[in-house]
Amino acid sequence: MFDLITTLKEVGLSLEEIKNYMDERDADAFMELLKEQDKLLKQKIEVLTRRRRLLHNTLRMMAEAFDVAEDEITVEYVPEEYFI
């Protein structure tokens, strides 16, 4: 019983949701609850992935900024990029 509660808490269910499941033990409703939690976790992963990508891009730009010589003028040709 404790393992089940711990597992459900670990996947993000609230204690109230766990209590409701324990009181009712409705397998279909529980399956839907788990599917909804899976959907929420997937959305959180996507948000965190975007944040991590933004962080890595910012770190890369900062590293490039530190490499710029302040007393020189340079011209760089870069390939065309699309933003949309």
Protein Blocks (a to p, Z undefined) as FASTA:
>chain_A
ZZmmmmmmmnopafklmmmmmmnopaklmmmmmmmmmmmmmmmmmmmmmmmmmmmmmmmm
mmmmmmpcfkbccddddddddfZZ
